[in-house]
Amino acid sequence: MLSNIYKADLIVDNKIIVEIKSIERMDENLCKAQLLSYLKLSGLRLGFIVNFNSKLIKEGLKRVVL
């Protein structure tokens, strides 16, 4: 379980963490590091980064597996 300091944006069915962004230019390494930390702390293995500031949603979608 995540501590009070770290708050995942969305946890789906206690299996997937979704980190929601709306940024013009995504620093993939920084966003991925944040999601990996959440995955390690929660014990979950699968996460997605979704950046809604993209022309197409598939361009702003990144899958991360621990």
Secondary structure, 3 states (H helix, E strand, C coil): CCCCCCCCCEEECCCEEEEEECCCCCCHHHHHHHHHHHHHHHCCCEEEEEECCCCCHHHHEEEEEC
